[in-house]
Amino acid sequence: MNQIRTGLVAAFDEETGLVFGMTMFRHPMEEKIFKIYSADGQLVDRDMTNQRPFDFESIHIFKIQKAQIHDIEAMGISLPLHSKNGRSDFWR
């Protein structure tokens, strides 16, 4: 089962409505076929049998307006499964 671990809101600015956070996504790849929506809106199978397990460390900035998320900008890096992230004892 895919999991989100060690999420952290590191900073927020009430005046601009920006929130900066970091998250470690764990992908053990126990499920090999996923249902996803294609570009034309059809629900299709995505075969991930060749994908090795991995973690994905990401940083993201959320734009909040009237208590709702309006935009998210994110970037990250793929890491080996069970990687340490340096800010949590969860992986140690």
Secondary structure, DSSP 8 states (H G I E B T S, - for coil): --EEEEEEEEEEETTTTEEEEEEEEEE-----EEEEE-TTS-EEEEE-TT---EEEEEEEEEEEETTEEEEEEEEEEEEETT---SS-GGG-
